[in-house]
């Protein structure tokens, strides 16, 4: 149950930080956070991490379904699925 709470908190932080950036930083602007080392920038990313696999939406959907099926099969065939309910 703890892992569900952690995931929900991280998801809320992620969504709120994105909302704050979109509503407060103009598109393309850079706001320095740590000198010349770390900036917040409002821009669109149509790929995965750092823009890899641009426009690879269907690839990620297919991979997500495959990985989810493998995880469900593994957890039902082993006793590890019990960790979800402890």
N, C-alpha and C positions, 0 to 999 in steps of 0.2 A: 504493500500500500504506500510505503514511503516513496518508492520510485515514481508512482503516479503523481504524487504531490510535487516532487522535484521537477518532473516534466511539465506539469501545468504552470509552475512558477516560472520556469525558463521560457516557456511559450509566451506567457503574459509579459515578461520583460522584453522579449524579442519584438512582439507586436507593438507594445507601447513605445519602445525606442524608435521603431520605424515610423510610427505615427507622429511622434514628436519631431523627427527629422523632416518628414514630408511637409508638415504644417509650419515649420519655423525656418527652414533653410531653402532658399531659392534653388531651382534646378541648376546644377552645375557649379554652384558656389562651394567654396571650401572654408570650413571653420576650424581654425587651429585649436587643438585640445592640449597637446604637449609640444609647445614650441614649433620647430620645423620638423618634428618627428611624426606626429599623429594628427590627422585631420578628419573631420566628419564631412562627408560630401553627399549631396543628394543627386543620385543618378539611377538609371534603370539597368538591371542586369537580367538578361534573358537566358543566361546559361546557368551552370552550376557554380561552384566556388570560383571566384575571381574571373567569371565570364567564360569558363571552359564549356565546351559543347553548346555553343550558341544555337538557339532554336532546336535543341534536342529534346523537346518536350515528350515526344512519344517514346524515345529511348528510355527516359527516366520513369515514365509510367509503366512500361513493360518490365523494367528491372525491379521496380518496387513491388509489382505483383508477383514476380518470380521469387524474390527474396522473402516476401510475406508467406507464400505457399511453403517454401522450404522451412522457414521457421516454425510454422504451424505443424508440419509433418514431423519435424525433429522433436518439438515439445510434446506432441501426443504420443510419440514412440518411446520416449525416455521419461524418467521420473523428474527431469528438470522443470517440467511445466508446473510442478507444485510450488516452485519458488515464487510464482506470480501471486499466489494466494496466501503467503505467509506474512 
